[in-house]
Amino acid sequence: MRISIACIGSGNMGTALMKGAAGIDGTEIGFTDTDRAKAEAAAKALGGFTFATNAEAAERGDFLFLAVKPQILGGVLEEIAPVLVERLASGNPAILVSMAPGWSIGKIQAAAGRPVTGRSGCPGVDSAPESAVPLPQAIVRIMPNTPALISLGVIALAASPEVPAERLDALEGLLGRAGIVDRIEERYMDAVTGLSGSGPAFVYLFIEALADGGVRAGLPRDKALRYAAQTVLGAAAMVRETGRHPGELKDMVTSPGGTTIAGVAALESGAFRGTVMNAVEAAFRRSVELG
């Protein structure tokens, strides 16, 4: 099945998701970006092409990825809304896929579903009356994280009722090449943003701190960093592969009066778990604010 994908924005996350889709036969991928050079570089790397404008991308994509920051999304939607409304009216709607924190499906539909009051750069399109009430656009919200760059991402997904089941299945197939895809209720999306969306940065800080601790104890920097990264990778795999609770796995390592329990006590004296929880909550609240 031929699938046409248009990606507005060619930053790390948008490019990472398109990288997975590029391996699917029959998939065409086009980019547009305010930085033309970035769009051209992404297109060249993935065997795709570029669009001249965001409106052209909105005209041609079966799936229209909105890979822009939440502060920019409003302007992009205002620009492409006339095209989206006309496509919807003609029975050929695009599926909008947004990864902007804080922008709810309803808010995106309101911005993308404005009735056309003039041609607005759409040659050959008749005007609609000011009072026209557009049908809701088909919207999918996703929250990926940066490990999608190496096909190890977490991608939470929430879709509006207007998205046909077969199109949603096709989208999951595209995204699944960048990591695990999990459908959730939209009300959880801000919490996902705080946990898996922002979480890699918290883990990188922990890896850096582990390595610093190794250096403090006398290890060479390169070995300390290598050991720290592999330790986190292995521990995460243990949780995922065994299905055991992290507390149970922790207890397997902490023998009475041993080295590990001494280290755990030091972490707890610094409110380690409470600090991590506060970090996730702070990211969650910022996601809510952005909406």
Buried (B, 14 or more C-beta within 10 A) or exposed (E): EEBBBBBBBBBEBBBBBBBBBBEBEEBBBBBBBEEEEBBBBBBEEBEBEBBEBBBBBBBBBBBBBBBBEBEBBBEBBEBBBBBBBBBBBEEEBBBBBBBBBBBBBEBBBBBBBBBBEEEBEBEEBEBBEEEEEBEBBBBBBBBBBBBBBEEBBBBBBBBBEBBEEEBBEBBBBBBBBBBBBBEBEBEEBBBBBBBBBBBBEBBEEBBBEBBBBBBEEEBEEEEBBBBBBEBBEEBEEBEEEEEEEEEEEBEEEBEEEEEEBEEBEEEEEEEEEEEBEEBBEEBBEBBEEBE
